[in-house]
Amino acid sequence: MAKIITIDVWGTLVPVEPAIKAVVDVLHKSLGGRIPYQTVQALINEERRKMKLARREKHEVVPPIYTLLDIQRQLRNRGINTFFDVYQTQDAIDDAISRLEITPYEDAVEAIKHAKAEGYRIGIISNVLLWRSRATRKLLETLGISQLVDLQLYADDIGYVKPAVQIFEAAKTLLLGDVEPDVYLHIGDDFYEDFLGALMAGYGAVLIDRREQHTKRELTEAVPCRAYIVRSLKALPLVLHEAESCIKPS
């Protein structure tokens, strides 16, 4: 039986909030403290909103350095003539992300270990945010997560972003070659990019709903045999049992 799981990084495996704060800290320092911290924070939050919109509506990969160029443009439009080197700042952001002192979500790590023990091939699929994928790769290596997975695939590697079908297809091919999986589940915390993205690609989806925005139950089967919503990835063994019980004998 060919079985694969792909999983998102930020918000699913590790918390994203410390990373966003690190970006704000670096940019505020690059601006020499001439702009109030809250203003820099608001600029970063607005850029995140625009990036997510571009991904959902146009499936566009937005390079992180483009975000810094856009922030420069916004500052000039506001009459704030301050300069920062976008290349040096991007390098500093990547370095800060790669060195983050954070703890992975324990339920996610245990879920990966369980799936591996059950014979699943595991891949990471992640969009890029305000830092390049090399920073995430280095962080995951430091945290011991890289060693648990068979593949890491990022939007800036392949030129496609979740929810585009191509990124899920690429992960499937890289994990299994020409073999069609009996079970393919993608796990993530974003309703549009992860959950709907996987379903539109024709695969199974697991939405991790840590804030209980969509369910208060431990496990909700949103679409029989295809879509599941969980409050914690402690429920993944049950999801896998449900998904595998849907496989029709050949």
C-alpha positions in Angstrom: 0.0 0.0 0.0 1.4 3.4 -1.0 0.7 6.0 1.6 1.9 9.6 1.9 1.4 12.6 4.1 2.5 16.1 3.3 2.5 18.7 6.1 2.7 22.5 6.3 5.4 24.1 8.5 4.4 27.5 10.0 1.4 27.2 12.3 1.3 23.5 11.9 4.7 22.1 12.9 6.1 25.3 14.6 4.4 28.5 15.8 4.6 31.4 13.3 4.2 34.3 15.8 7.9 34.3 17.0 9.0 34.3 13.4 6.9 37.4 12.5 8.2 39.2 15.6 11.8 38.4 14.4 11.1 40.0 11.0 9.7 43.1 12.7 12.7 43.3 15.0 15.2 43.0 12.1 13.4 45.5 9.9 13.1 48.0 12.8 16.8 47.7 13.4 17.6 48.1 9.7 15.6 51.3 9.7 17.8 52.6 12.5 14.9 52.9 14.8 13.7 56.0 12.9 10.3 54.4 12.4 8.1 53.5 15.4 8.1 49.8 16.1 4.3 49.7 15.8 4.5 51.2 12.3 6.9 48.6 11.2 4.7 45.9 12.7 1.7 47.3 10.8 3.6 47.3 7.5 4.7 43.7 8.0 1.1 42.6 8.8 -0.2 44.4 5.7 2.4 42.7 3.6 1.4 39.3 5.0 -2.2 40.0 4.1 -1.3 41.0 0.5 0.9 37.9 0.1 -1.9 35.6 1.2 -4.4 37.3 -1.1 -2.0 36.9 -4.1 -1.6 33.3 -3.3 -5.3 32.6 -3.0 -6.4 34.6 -6.0 -3.5 34.3 -8.4 -1.4 31.4 -7.0 1.5 33.8 -7.2 4.9 33.2 -5.6 5.9 36.5 -3.9 9.6 36.5 -3.3 10.4 37.7 0.2 12.8 40.4 -1.1 9.9 41.9 -3.1 8.1 42.4 0.2 11.0 44.5 1.4 11.1 46.5 -1.8 7.3 47.2 -1.4 7.9 48.4 2.1 10.5 50.8 0.8 8.0 52.1 -1.7 5.3 52.5 0.9 7.7 54.5 3.1 8.6 56.8 0.2 4.9 57.3 -0.6 4.4 58.4 3.0 7.2 60.9 2.6 9.5 59.0 4.8 12.9 59.2 3.2 14.7 56.4 5.0 17.0 53.9 3.4 17.8 50.3 4.1 19.7 47.8 2.0 17.1 45.2 1.0 19.7 42.5 0.4 21.4 42.8 3.7 18.1 43.1 5.5 16.8 39.9 3.8 20.0 38.1 4.8 19.5 39.3 8.4 15.9 38.1 8.4 16.8 34.7 7.1 19.6 34.4 9.7 17.2 35.4 12.5 14.6 32.9 11.4 17.2 30.1 11.2 18.3 30.8 14.7 14.8 31.1 16.3 14.6 29.5 19.8 11.2 27.9 19.5 9.6 24.6 20.4 7.8 22.6 17.7 4.2 21.6 18.5 4.6 18.3 20.3 1.4 16.9 18.8 2.7 17.5 15.3 6.1 15.9 15.9 4.5 12.8 17.5 2.0 12.6 14.6 4.9 12.5 12.1 6.6 9.8 14.1 3.4 7.7 14.3 2.8 8.1 10.5 6.3 7.0 9.7 5.9 4.0 11.9 2.7 3.2 10.0 4.6 3.1 6.7 3.8 6.6 5.4 6.2 8.6 3.3 6.3 12.1 4.8 6.9 15.4 2.9 6.9 19.0 3.9 5.1 21.5 1.7 5.5 25.2 2.6 4.9 28.5 1.0 7.5 31.2 1.6 6.6 34.1 3.8 9.0 37.0 4.6 12.0 34.8 4.6 13.5 32.4 2.1 13.1 28.6 2.4 16.8 28.1 3.3 16.1 29.7 6.6 13.2 27.3 7.3 15.3 24.4 6.2 18.1 25.3 8.6 15.6 25.9 11.5 14.0 22.5 11.0 17.3 20.8 10.9 18.3 22.4 14.2 14.9 21.4 15.7 15.4 17.8 14.6 12.4 17.8 12.3 14.3 17.5 9.0 15.5 14.0 10.0 11.9 12.8 10.4 10.7 13.6 6.9 11.5 12.3 3.4 11.1 15.5 1.5 11.0 19.3 1.9 9.4 21.2 -0.9 9.0 25.0 -0.8 7.3 27.5 -3.1 10.6 29.2 -4.0 12.0 25.8 -5.0 9.3 25.0 -7.5 7.7 28.3 -8.5 4.2 27.2 -7.3 2.4 28.0 -4.0 -0.4 26.3 -2.1 -3.2 26.2 -3.0 -2.0 25.5 -6.6 -2.5 21.9 -7.7 1.1 21.7 -9.1 2.8 21.9 -5.7 0.8 18.9 -4.4 1.4 17.0 -7.6 5.1 17.7 -7.4 5.3 16.4 -3.8 3.5 13.2 -4.8 5.9 12.6 -7.7 9.0 13.3 -5.6 7.8 11.0 -2.8 6.4 8.1 -4.9 7.5 8.5 -8.5 4.9 7.2 -10.9 3.0 5.2 -8.2 -0.4 6.5 -7.3 -0.9 6.7 -3.6 -3.7 4.7 -1.9 -3.8 7.4 0.7 -2.6 11.0 0.3 -3.4 13.4 3.1 -2.1 16.9 3.4 -2.1 18.5 6.9 -2.1 22.3 7.5 -3.6 25.1 9.4 -4.7 27.4 6.6 -8.3 26.7 5.4 -7.7 28.0 1.8 -4.1 27.1 1.1 -3.9 23.8 2.9 -7.4 22.4 3.3 -9.1 23.5 0.1 -5.8 23.4 -1.8 -5.4 19.7 -1.1 -9.1 19.0 -1.9 -8.9 20.9 -5.2 -5.9 18.8 -6.1 -7.9 15.7 -5.6 -6.3 14.5 -2.4 -7.3 14.2 1.2 -7.0 17.1 3.7 -6.6 17.5 7.4 -7.1 21.0 8.9 -5.4 21.5 12.2 -7.8 23.9 14.0 -5.8 24.9 17.1 -8.0 28.0 17.8 -11.2 26.0 17.4 -12.5 28.3 14.6 -14.1 25.5 12.7 -14.8 22.7 15.2 -14.8 22.1 18.9 -14.8 18.3 18.5 -11.6 16.3 18.6 -12.3 15.0 15.1 -14.8 16.1 12.5 -15.1 14.3 9.2 -16.1 17.2 6.9 -16.2 15.1 3.7 -16.4 11.4 4.1 -13.1 9.6 3.3 -11.5 12.9 2.2 -11.6 15.9 4.6 -11.0 16.0 8.3 -10.8 18.8 10.9 -9.0 18.2 14.1 -8.2 20.4 17.1 -4.9 18.6 17.7 -2.8 16.2 15.7 -3.1 13.8 18.6 -6.2 12.7 16.6 -4.1 11.8 13.5 -4.0 8.0 14.3 -7.8 8.0 14.2 -7.8 10.0 10.9 -5.4 7.5 9.4 -7.5 4.6 10.5 -10.6 6.3 8.9 -8.8 7.2 5.7 -7.4 3.7 5.3 -10.7 2.0 6.0 -12.0 3.9 2.9 -9.6 2.1 0.5 -11.4 -0.2 -1.8 -9.9 -3.7 -2.2 -8.2 -4.1 -5.6 
